[in-house]
Structures are given as C-alpha cells and as structure tokens.
Amino acid sequence: MRKLPSRPLIALVLAAMALPIAGCARNRAGGDLPYVARDVGTLYTAAREKLDQRQYKLAAALFDEVERQHPYSVWARRAQLMGAFSNYLAKNYTEAIQGAQRFLSVHPGNRDAAYAYYLIAISYYEQINDVTRDQKITAQAQDALGELTRRYPNSRYAADARLKLDLVRDHLAGKEMEIGRFYERRGQWLSASLRFRKVIDDYQTTTHTPEALMRLTETYLALGVREEAKRAAAVLGANYPETWWYKRAYDLLGENPATPIRPLAPGEQIVPQATVPAPETPVRKEVEVLPVEDTPTPRAEAPGAPTPATTTGGAGATPGGNAPSTATPTGVQPGTPPAPADVPPQDQ
C-alpha cells in the first residue's frame, strides 16, 4: 500500500514555493522593478510613456533602471535628470533633490547643469510653509536660488529664479515681523525693535518695510527714545508718504509730545541716591517723683576704736562684750553713780 507524505513535509514544500511569489509582491509594493535586461532605447521609451501617462513614480523607477543597466550610455545622463524631474512631479522632493545633486557631482560641467540647479531650488521652494512655522526650508530655497542666479545669470531659468527669490525674501521678512509683533504684544519693546530693525536692514525691498518702520516708531516711543522714533518716522514719510503706516506713525508722534527736562541745580545728582533713614532715638519720659515725708536724716559717724574683748563679769564689762553705756538714767543727777537695786542706801 502506498504511503501518503506526512503533513509537515507538505507544509515545508508549500512554504518554499511561496517564497518567490512573496518576494515579487514585496518588490512591486516597494516600487522596485525586477531586473530584466533590455536595451537602453526600450527602457528610456517605456519611462517616457509612463511619464506622459502621469505615472510619475513608475517613470522615476524606469529612469533609474536606465542608469543602472546602462551607466556609460549617453542616455544615462539624461535619465538621471528625468528621474529627478519625475520625483519632483510625484512630490517626492527629497528624492528629486538627491537625484539632481548626484547629477551635478558626476557631471558638473554638463550643459544641463543649470537645469539641475533650478530643479534643486524649485524643490526647496515647493516645501515652504506659512510664517508661523519654522523657516529652515525657506532659507535653503533662498540659498539654492541665489546659487543659480550667481552661477548662471543669463540662463533661461535665471529670470524665474530672481522672481522666486524676491518672494522668498518677502516670506522671511514676514517671519521676522510675526516674531516682532509677538514681542510687542508682550511688552518686550527691545526684542521687538531688534526684529523690526532686521527687516529694515536685511529685507528693505520687501512689502513689509513700511509696517516695520511704523512698528519701530512705536517701540522707540515706548522705550523713551523719541529722537530715534522721529528718525524712523521721517524715513517712512520720505519713502512711503501715501501709506496708512506713515499716517499712523505721524499720529503717534503727535499723541506723545516731547516733555521738557528740568535743568539740574548746581550739585544735584542726575540719579538721586536712595537715603537710608536714620534709626529713631528713643525719647526719655519724665518720671513723676512722689513727695517724701520729713524724716530724720541719718548722720554718718566715723567708726570708733575697737574695744578689747573682756571676760564676762569683769569691771566695766557688759553682756556681749560691748562698751558700757554712758546714757544718764532718768531722775539721776549727772556725776552720781546709780545705786544698785539690791543694796539698801547707806546713811550719810
């Protein structure tokens, strides 16, 4: 009896058969074309047909295939630029810039180099955002357009590059004005004046210059620098006399007249120094003295000579060893010694 193959073996065979199919599907999904050797004319013609049919991504892939299969052909150089142009139409600006830069690195003196520079500049230009976003791409577009007009001033792309360069500069000036107005709303007058000054110095041919001069007049008046405000308003009136910005600057100067400064007295300081108050001296209060009754004032006496100590019961001794008292008893004549109390008086 014939045995059927086991299930694990069947699964392994099916997985091996599915690998090539999955690889082809991944290549088609990712945009890569399978390598099929064809002559340069066939490849280039197929790429042009896809470009005319507005299948820009497929056309870019076919132009890259021309360069890959026939790198030393005359059509390979043309295919590099056409591939970059196809990526530009597909809005793959990064790939378009990289393709044009690769062409310039390999063929810097080619007659189509001006178009490669223009393709780089226009790819940056299409990515410019509004003035509330970061303007790094705008600065790169300005550099690329300036490089084109500097290298090829007489090419047929130079006129369009100059027009776009003016628009780019106007956009960068608008970004500076946006930041300056933000500082002005917050009351940061010095930072705002620096932004407006940059517009006047670096982008004076743009449409933002009249507003920048008027805003500069505002900030100078807020800072108290009236002479600078008058100078900015005078420049505004000399160059843009019919604009609303000049009328507003003129009204601001009228609403904020100059205040005369009082002349300083001899010896007066320009900036008065703050004086520290002296500490208060405590006030002594008078205390009411109560009247004192008449009392004998004790008299100070000189200390007497010390009395030598005697034994108890001796002549002239008193209890405690003190000197005998000289006081005269009442009713006794002075000079007569008192009679002892326990001895009867003797007859005279």
ZAMARGU-4260 file (C-alpha; in steps of 0.2 Angstrom, whole numbers, plus 5000, padded with zeros to 4 digits):
<rodrens>
0) 5000/5000/5000 | 5007/5017/4995 | 5010/5029/5009 | 5005/5047/5008 | 5018/5061/5013
5) 5017/5067/5030 | 5009/5084/5034 | 5025/5093/5039 | 5033/5089/5023 | 5018/5096/5013
10) 5019/5112/5023 | 5038/5114/5020 | 5035/5112/5001 | 5021/5125/5001 | 5032/5137/5010
15) 5046/5135/4999 | 5035/5138/4984 | 5028/5154/4991 | 5044/5162/4994 | 5047/5168/4976
20) 5029/5174/4975 | 5031/5184/4991 | 5047/5192/4985 | 5040/5198/4969 | 5025/5205/4978
25) 5036/5214/4990 | 5047/5222/4976 | 5031/5228/4967 | 5024/5235/4983 | 5040/5244/4987
30) 5042/5251/4969 | 5057/5241/4964 | 5057/5233/4947 | 5063/5216/4944 | 5079/5215/4934
35) 5075/5212/4916 | 5089/5215/4903 | 5083/5227/4890 | 5092/5239/4878 | 5093/5257/4883
40) 5081/5263/4869 | 5067/5252/4875 | 5069/5257/4894 | 5070/5275/4890 | 5055/5274/4879
45) 5045/5265/4892 | 5050/5278/4905 | 5044/5292/4894 | 5027/5284/4891 | 5024/5282/4909
50) 5029/5300/4912 | 5017/5305/4899 | 5003/5295/4907 | 5007/5304/4923 | 5013/5288/4932
55) 5027/5298/4940 | 5033/5285/4952 | 5034/5271/4939 | 5043/5283/4927 | 5056/5288/4940
60) 5059/5269/4943 | 5061/5266/4925 | 5073/5281/4923 | 5084/5274/4937 | 5084/5257/4928
65) 5091/5265/4913 | 5105/5272/4923 | 5108/5255/4932 | 5108/5244/4917 | 5117/5256/4905
70) 5128/5268/4916 | 5140/5273/4902 | 5127/5277/4890 | 5123/5294/4884 | 5105/5292/4889
75) 5111/5288/4907 | 5115/5306/4910 | 5098/5311/4903 | 5089/5298/4913 | 5097/5305/4929
80) 5089/5322/4926 | 5072/5314/4920 | 5072/5303/4936 | 5074/5319/4947 | 5060/5328/4937
85) 5049/5313/4939 | 5051/5313/4958 | 5048/5332/4958 | 5031/5329/4949 | 5027/5315/4961
90) 5031/5327/4975 | 5045/5317/4982 | 5055/5332/4984 | 5069/5324/4994 | 5072/5311/4981
95) 5072/5324/4967 | 5085/5335/4976 | 5096/5320/4979 | 5095/5315/4961 | 5099/5332/4955
100) 5114/5334/4967 | 5120/5317/4961 | 5120/5323/4943 | 5129/5338/4947 | 5143/5328/4957
105) 5146/5317/4942 | 5143/5330/4928 | 5147/5347/4935 | 5151/5354/4918 | 5136/5347/4908
110) 5126/5359/4898 | 5110/5354/4908 | 5119/5359/4925 | 5109/5375/4926 | 5093/5365/4925
115) 5099/5353/4939 | 5102/5369/4950 | 5085/5375/4946 | 5077/5358/4950 | 5085/5359/4967
120) 5079/5376/4970 | 5061/5373/4965 | 5060/5358/4975 | 5065/5368/4991 | 5053/5382/4985
125) 5038/5370/4985 | 5041/5365/5003 | 5039/5382/5010 | 5027/5383/5025 | 5017/5398/5032
130) 5026/5411/5043 | 5020/5403/5059 | 5031/5388/5056 | 5050/5385/5055 | 5058/5393/5040
135) 5073/5382/5038 | 5067/5376/5021 | 5064/5394/5016 | 5082/5398/5020 | 5088/5383/5010
140) 5077/5389/4995 | 5085/5406/4996 | 5102/5399/4996 | 5098/5387/4981 | 5090/5401/4971
145) 5105/5413/4974 | 5117/5400/4969 | 5108/5398/4952 | 5107/5416/4949 | 5126/5418/4953
150) 5132/5404/4943 | 5120/5406/4928 | 5114/5424/4927 | 5110/5423/4909 | 5101/5406/4908
155) 5083/5404/4904 | 5080/5399/4922 | 5088/5414/4930 | 5073/5426/4927 | 5061/5414/4936
160) 5074/5411/4950 | 5075/5430/4953 | 5056/5432/4954 | 5055/5417/4967 | 5070/5424/4976
165) 5060/5440/4979 | 5045/5430/4985 | 5056/5420/4997 | 5064/5436/5004 | 5047/5443/5007
170) 5042/5427/5016 | 5057/5428/5028 | 5053/5446/5031 | 5036/5441/5036 | 5043/5429/5048
175) 5053/5442/5057 | 5038/5453/5058 | 5027/5440/5065 | 5040/5437/5079 | 5042/5456/5082
180) 5023/5458/5084 | 5023/5444/5096 | 5036/5453/5107 | 5027/5469/5105 | 5011/5461/5112
185) 5020/5455/5127 | 5028/5472/5130 | 5046/5467/5126 | 5050/5483/5117 | 5069/5480/5115
190) 5067/5462/5107 | 5053/5469/5096 | 5064/5483/5090 | 5078/5472/5085 | 5066/5461/5074
195) 5059/5476/5065 | 5077/5483/5063 | 5082/5467/5055 | 5068/5468/5042 | 5074/5486/5038
200) 5092/5481/5036 | 5091/5464/5028 | 5074/5465/5018 | 5071/5483/5014 | 5065/5480/4997
205) 5050/5469/5003 | 5032/5474/5006 | 5035/5473/5025 | 5046/5488/5026 | 5033/5502/5029
210) 5025/5492/5043 | 5042/5489/5050 | 5046/5507/5051 | 5030/5511/5059 | 5032/5497/5072
215) 5050/5504/5075 | 5042/5521/5079 | 5030/5513/5091 | 5044/5503/5100 | 5056/5518/5101
220) 5042/5529/5109 | 5039/5515/5121 | 5057/5514/5126 | 5058/5533/5128 | 5070/5536/5113
225) 5060/5550/5105 | 5074/5555/5093 | 5075/5538/5086 | 5057/5537/5084 | 5057/5554/5074
230) 5071/5547/5063 | 5061/5531/5059 | 5045/5541/5055 | 5055/5553/5044 | 5062/5538/5034
235) 5044/5531/5032 | 5037/5548/5026 | 5051/5550/5014 | 5049/5533/5005 | 5031/5529/5009
240) 5021/5546/5011 | 5004/5540/5005 | 5003/5524/5016 | 4992/5521/5031 | 5008/5517/5041
245) 5015/5534/5039 | 4999/5542/5045 | 4999/5531/5060 | 5017/5535/5064 | 5013/5554/5062
250) 4998/5552/5074 | 5009/5543/5087 | 5022/5557/5087 | 5008/5569/5090 | 5000/5559/5104
255) 5017/5558/5113 | 5024/5575/5113 | 5041/5579/5120 | 5042/5583/5139 | 5055/5596/5143
260) 5068/5591/5156 | 5070/5602/5171 | 5088/5608/5172 | 5098/5602/5186 | 5103/5613/5200
265) 5121/5615/5205 | 5127/5600/5214 | 5111/5590/5210 | 5114/5572/5205 | 5106/5565/5189
270) 5100/5549/5198 | 5096/5553/5216 | 5103/5541/5228 | 5092/5532/5240 | 5094/5538/5258
275) 5093/5526/5272 | 5083/5534/5286 | 5092/5536/5302 | 5086/5525/5317 | 5074/5534/5329
280) 5082/5540/5345 | 5071/5533/5360 | 5063/5548/5369 | 5066/5548/5388 | 5050/5550/5398
285) 5050/5561/5414 | 5045/5550/5429 | 5035/5559/5442 | 5043/5559/5459 | 5032/5557/5474
290) 5035/5569/5489 | 5044/5561/5504 | 5039/5564/5522 | 5051/5573/5534 | 5061/5560/5542
295) 5077/5562/5551 | 5092/5560/5540 | 5104/5548/5547 | 5121/5555/5551 | 5136/5547/5546
300) 5148/5544/5560 | 5166/5539/5560 | 5169/5522/5566 | 5176/5521/5584 | 5191/5512/5590
305) 5189/5494/5593 | 5185/5489/5611 | 5196/5475/5618 | 5187/5459/5622 | 5185/5456/5642
310) 5179/5441/5651 | 5161/5440/5657 | 5158/5449/5674 | 5173/5460/5674 | 5173/5478/5679
315) 5165/5489/5666 | 5160/5474/5655 | 5143/5472/5648 | 5134/5457/5641 | 5140/5453/5624
320) 5157/5462/5627 | 5151/5479/5622 | 5157/5495/5630 | 5147/5502/5645 | 5133/5514/5641
325) 5136/5532/5645 | 5117/5537/5645 | 5111/5545/5661 | 5095/5537/5668 | 5080/5547/5672
330) 5080/5556/5688 | 5098/5554/5692 | 5110/5568/5693 | 5124/5568/5682 | 5141/5563/5690
335) 5132/5552/5704 | 5133/5534/5700 | 5117/5524/5701 | 5114/5514/5717 | 5112/5495/5715
340) 5095/5489/5716 | 5098/5476/5728 | 5109/5486/5740 | 5100/5497/5753 | 5106/5515/5754
345) 5118/5519/5767 | 5116/5533/5780 | 5125/5549/5777
</rodrens>
